[in-house]
């Protein structure tokens, strides 16, 4: 297989191709920019939210490809991105923990799932989440937090 879709002449969608596209997106999204020009469309007004989505998807794709070592970097970058929506930062915790578990690094995995880290993320993102439209609801955050607590217990058993 050549990787080219005969129907429309473009590359065949795959997880490997997704990594290429997501890395290109990160290259086009400068860290800390307040807007990004995307002609002919209007400028993107929330590049940090877009960057967070790209990092989240990149960590997920690396995990799906079975490469936890590659998944850790975007997951950690997502956790540390203070301007990211809280739900995406918490998903970053889950993805980082999963990657560490796959690498037999249980101590690092439990630190990614620690209640202190989860509380710190929720508190630091609370003000930003209220200003965002389409951000996670309290119910969504409770479900994500519950998943993190469950994963933490599973790692420690």
Secondary structure, DSSP 8 states (H G I E B T S, - for coil): --SB-TTTSSB---HHHHHHHHHHHHHHS-TT-S-B--TTS--BS-HHHHHHHHHHHHHHHHHHTT-HHHHHHHHHHHHH-TTS-HHHHHHHHHHHHHHHHHTT-HHHHHHHT-HHHHHHHHHHHHHHHHHSTT---HHHHHHHHHHHHHHHHHHH-
